Amino acid sequence: MNWALIGYGGMGGWHISQLQSMTDAFTIAGVYDILPERNAAAEENGLRAYPTLEELLADASIDLVTIATPNDTHLPLAIAAMKSGKHVICEKPVALSTAELTEMIDVSRQTNRLLTVHQNRRWDEDFLIVKKLLEENELGLVFSVESRVQGSRGVPGDWRNQKEHGGGMILDWGVHLLDQILQLTDEAVTSVYCQTTHVTNDAVDDGFRTVLTFEHGWTALVEVGTSHFISMPRWYVCGENGTAVIEDWHLNGKIVKVSDWEKRDAVPVVTAAGLTKTMAPRTSETICTYPLPTLHSDVKDFYYNIKNTIEGKETQLVTHPQMLRVMRLMEALFLSARQNQVTYQRI
């Protein structure tokens, strides 16, 4: 399948590196970037650089394009590509609003061209471990899931810190973490409370913290921060029979589960300036510690799925309803943060 790239920046280069290792399925037709120096860099790296977007879109040999450009350009580029006969993968977020995404989906249906978004974080092994723990009921009834990504460098100093280009952390990292949470359950979100931060940037959010409540009462806390010099665990999952923690992307962590529910008596302990029985630690004979399960994934499966879907051999993994659900949820976060109150809606 002939593939081309629109936007030869950081993420564009990452897509190139993936496709260069998938010669069994894809041929790289070339790239186009609005900046001449990026086209020159592509040619220096042995790639064909189309002199104009129009020439790339007019190339009838191209089956599929990936759009890796600033967020506010996804809508016009995706529509132009689909109308020129190309299947389309957009970098995340696929669009800036539900209205934009609905327009893109309408064109996808009218042209019979595939449209999807690059939700590559579905292949993160830390996420897949959490998904496995929930699916196998490893912790019993789960009542709380916490998902965090924290850094200390602020918002990158490019279009990502500009509101008009779709910058900010809800649209940058939030779209990944929210998509992951929604992949953990079929339950609807019933309420959203979100606070955004503006520590380093007044134009867009440089972080956020949101609590999602699902229809059966369990909650997910999702947090992204860019001014954290000590990071909290990537995942912290609490169930009635145990707790799991994943510290980082290197999969450091553990599972602690109850082994004996009968031995409930606790000996009071001194904590700081007081005495407590409630918070006394469990004795070793009532709990067991286990390693995290080992899982392996390959993000290239995202691209293989696209090719096989176009050829009618598989079903699209990142679907239009899923894309719309994530977009509606991000809009609920923005609304809650703006109003500084809980937003009640079924998502």
C-alpha positions in Angstrom: 0.0 0.0 0.0 1.4 3.4 -1.0 1.5 5.8 1.9 2.4 9.5 2.2 3.0 11.9 5.0 1.7 15.5 5.4 3.8 17.3 8.0 7.4 16.2 8.3 8.0 17.4 11.9 8.8 15.5 15.1 5.8 13.2 15.0 6.0 13.0 11.2 9.5 11.6 11.5 8.3 9.1 14.0 5.7 7.8 11.5 8.4 7.6 8.9 10.5 5.4 11.2 7.6 3.1 11.8 6.7 2.7 8.1 10.3 2.2 7.1 10.3 -1.0 9.2 7.0 -2.3 7.6 8.2 -2.9 4.0 6.0 -6.0 3.9 2.9 -3.8 4.0 3.8 -0.3 2.9 5.8 1.7 0.4 6.6 5.3 1.4 5.6 7.5 -1.6 6.9 10.7 -0.1 6.2 13.6 2.2 5.0 17.2 2.1 5.7 20.0 4.6 4.7 23.6 4.4 8.2 24.6 5.5 10.8 24.3 2.7 13.5 23.4 5.1 11.6 20.4 6.3 11.1 19.2 2.7 14.9 19.7 2.2 15.5 17.6 5.3 13.2 14.9 4.0 15.2 14.7 0.7 18.5 14.6 2.7 17.0 11.5 4.4 16.3 9.8 1.1 12.6 10.6 0.9 10.7 12.2 -1.9 9.4 15.6 -1.0 6.4 16.9 -3.0 6.8 20.5 -3.8 3.2 21.3 -3.1 0.3 19.8 -1.2 -1.7 19.8 -4.4 0.9 17.6 -6.2 0.8 15.1 -3.3 -3.0 15.0 -3.4 -3.1 14.7 -7.2 -0.8 11.6 -7.1 -3.3 8.8 -7.8 -0.8 6.1 -6.7 -1.1 7.2 -3.0 -3.6 5.1 -1.1 -3.2 6.4 2.4 -1.9 9.6 4.1 -1.0 10.4 7.6 -1.6 14.0 8.7 0.9 15.1 11.4 0.4 18.9 11.4 -0.8 21.4 14.0 -4.3 20.5 15.4 -6.2 23.4 13.7 -5.2 22.1 10.2 -6.5 18.6 10.6 -10.0 19.4 9.3 -9.2 21.0 6.0 -6.3 18.6 5.2 -8.3 15.5 6.0 -11.3 16.6 3.9 -9.0 17.5 1.0 -7.2 14.2 1.2 -10.4 12.1 1.3 -12.0 14.1 -1.5 -8.8 13.3 -3.6 -9.3 9.6 -3.0 -7.0 9.0 -0.1 -7.7 7.1 3.2 -6.7 9.3 6.1 -5.0 8.9 9.5 -4.9 12.1 11.6 -2.6 12.7 14.5 -4.4 13.3 17.7 -6.7 15.1 18.4 -8.4 14.3 15.2 -10.2 17.6 15.4 -10.9 20.6 17.7 -14.6 20.0 18.3 -17.4 17.5 17.8 -18.7 19.7 15.0 -15.4 19.5 13.1 -15.2 15.7 13.7 -18.8 15.2 12.5 -18.0 17.1 9.3 -14.9 14.9 8.7 -16.9 11.7 9.4 -19.6 12.9 6.9 -17.0 13.3 4.2 -15.5 9.9 5.1 -18.9 8.3 4.4 -19.6 10.3 1.3 -16.2 9.4 -0.2 -16.1 5.9 1.2 -12.6 6.6 2.5 -11.3 5.4 5.9 -10.8 8.1 8.5 -9.2 7.4 11.9 -7.0 8.9 14.5 -3.5 7.8 15.7 -4.4 6.6 19.2 -1.1 4.8 19.6 -1.2 4.9 23.4 -3.7 2.0 23.2 -0.5 -0.1 22.7 1.2 1.2 25.8 2.1 -1.8 27.9 1.3 -0.1 31.2 -2.2 0.6 30.0 -2.6 -3.0 28.7 -1.6 -4.3 32.1 -4.3 -2.2 33.8 -6.9 -3.4 31.2 -5.9 -7.0 31.9 -6.3 -6.6 35.7 -9.8 -5.2 35.2 -10.9 -7.8 32.6 -9.7 -10.7 34.8 -11.2 -9.2 38.0 -7.7 -9.5 39.6 -8.5 -6.8 42.3 -12.2 -7.6 42.8 -14.6 -4.8 42.3 -12.6 -1.8 41.3 -13.8 1.5 42.7 -11.0 3.9 41.7 -8.5 4.2 38.8 -5.9 7.0 38.8 -3.9 7.8 35.6 -1.2 10.4 35.5 1.5 11.8 33.3 3.7 14.4 34.8 6.7 16.3 33.5 8.6 19.5 34.5 9.3 21.3 31.3 6.0 23.2 30.7 4.2 23.3 27.4 6.6 23.0 24.4 7.4 26.4 22.9 5.8 25.9 19.6 2.2 25.8 18.3 1.3 23.6 21.3 1.2 26.7 23.5 -1.1 28.7 21.2 -4.8 28.5 21.6 -5.6 29.2 18.0 -3.6 26.2 16.9 -5.3 23.8 19.3 -2.6 23.8 22.0 -2.8 22.8 25.6 -2.5 19.6 27.6 -6.1 18.4 27.4 -5.8 18.2 23.6 -2.2 17.0 23.7 -1.9 14.4 26.4 -5.5 14.4 27.7 -6.8 12.9 24.5 -4.5 9.8 25.1 -5.3 9.3 28.7 -9.1 9.8 28.3 -9.1 7.4 25.4 -7.4 4.8 27.5 -9.9 5.2 30.4 -12.8 4.8 28.0 -11.2 1.7 26.6 -11.3 0.2 30.2 -15.1 0.0 30.4 -18.4 0.0 28.5 -20.0 2.1 31.2 -21.1 5.7 30.4 -19.5 8.7 32.1 -22.2 10.4 34.1 -20.3 13.4 35.6 -17.1 15.3 35.0 -15.2 17.7 37.2 -12.1 19.3 35.8 -9.6 21.9 36.9 -6.9 23.3 34.5 -3.6 24.8 35.5 -1.8 27.8 34.0 1.5 27.8 35.8 3.7 28.5 32.8 1.2 29.5 30.2 -1.9 31.8 30.2 -3.0 31.1 26.7 -3.7 27.4 27.1 -3.8 24.8 29.9 -0.4 23.5 30.9 -2.0 20.8 32.9 -5.4 19.5 34.2 -6.9 17.3 36.8 -10.3 15.7 36.2 -12.5 13.2 38.1 -14.9 11.1 35.9 -17.7 9.3 37.6 -19.2 6.2 35.8 -22.7 5.0 35.9 -22.0 2.2 38.5 -20.3 4.7 40.8 -16.6 4.0 40.3 -14.3 7.0 39.5 -11.3 7.7 37.3 -8.9 10.5 38.2 -6.9 11.7 35.2 -4.1 14.2 35.6 -1.6 15.8 33.3 1.0 18.2 34.7 4.0 20.0 33.2 5.4 21.6 36.3 6.0 18.5 38.5 9.6 17.8 39.5 8.6 14.6 41.4 6.2 12.4 39.5 3.4 10.4 41.1 2.7 6.8 39.9 1.6 6.4 36.3 -1.3 4.2 37.4 -2.9 3.5 40.8 -5.8 1.1 40.8 -7.9 0.2 43.9 -10.3 -2.7 44.2 -12.1 -4.3 47.1 -9.5 -7.1 47.3 -6.3 -5.3 46.4 -4.4 -2.5 44.9 -2.1 -2.2 41.9 0.5 0.4 41.2 2.5 1.1 38.1 5.2 3.6 38.8 6.4 4.5 35.3 6.6 3.5 31.7 9.4 1.1 32.6 6.7 -1.0 34.3 8.1 -0.8 37.8 5.3 -1.6 40.2 3.4 -4.3 42.1 0.1 -5.8 43.2 -0.9 -6.2 46.8 -3.9 -8.4 47.6 -5.7 -9.6 50.7 -5.0 -13.2 51.5 -6.9 -13.5 54.8 -10.1 -11.6 55.4 -10.8 -13.2 58.7 -7.9 -11.7 60.6 -9.3 -8.2 60.8 -8.1 -7.1 64.2 -5.5 -4.4 64.1 -3.0 -3.3 66.8 -3.1 0.4 67.3 0.1 2.2 66.2 1.5 5.6 66.9 1.6 7.8 63.8 3.2 11.3 64.1 1.5 12.9 67.1 -1.4 10.4 67.6 -2.6 6.9 67.9 -4.6 5.1 65.2 -6.1 1.7 64.7 -7.9 2.5 61.5 -4.7 3.2 59.6 -2.6 0.5 61.2 -0.7 -1.5 58.6 -1.9 -5.0 57.7 0.2 -7.9 59.1 2.2 -9.9 56.6 0.1 -13.0 56.9 -3.0 -11.2 55.7 -1.6 -9.8 52.4 0.4 -11.1 49.5 2.5 -9.1 47.1 2.7 -10.1 43.4 4.6 -8.8 40.4 2.8 -7.1 37.6 1.8 -9.4 34.7 4.1 -9.3 31.7 2.6 -8.1 28.4 4.1 -7.3 25.1 2.6 -5.2 22.3 3.7 -3.7 19.0 2.3 -0.3 18.0 2.9 -1.2 14.4 -0.3 -3.3 14.7 -2.1 0.1 14.4 -0.9 0.5 10.9 -1.4 -3.2 10.0 -5.0 -2.8 11.1 -5.5 0.2 8.9 -4.2 -1.7 5.8 -6.2 -4.8 6.6 -9.4 -2.7 7.2 -9.0 -1.0 3.8 -8.5 -4.4 2.2 -11.6 -5.8 4.0 -9.7 -8.2 6.1 -10.2 -6.6 9.6 -12.5 -4.2 11.4 -11.2 -0.7 12.2 -9.8 -0.6 15.7 -10.1 3.2 16.4 -13.7 3.8 15.3 -15.8 6.9 14.6 -18.0 6.4 17.7 -14.9 6.1 19.8 -13.4 9.2 18.3 -16.6 11.1 18.9 -16.9 9.9 22.5 -13.4 11.1 23.3 -14.1 14.5 21.7 -17.3 14.9 23.7 -15.5 14.1 26.9 -12.8 16.6 26.2 -15.4 19.2 25.6 -17.0 18.3 28.9 -13.6 18.9 30.6 -13.3 22.3 29.0 -16.9 23.2 30.1 -16.4 22.0 33.7 -13.1 23.9 34.0 -14.7 27.1 32.6 -17.6 27.0 34.9 -15.6 25.5 37.9 -18.4 23.1 38.6 -19.4 19.5 37.9 -20.8 18.8 34.5 -23.6 16.2 34.4 -24.0 14.5 31.1 -24.0 11.0 29.8 -20.9 10.3 27.6 
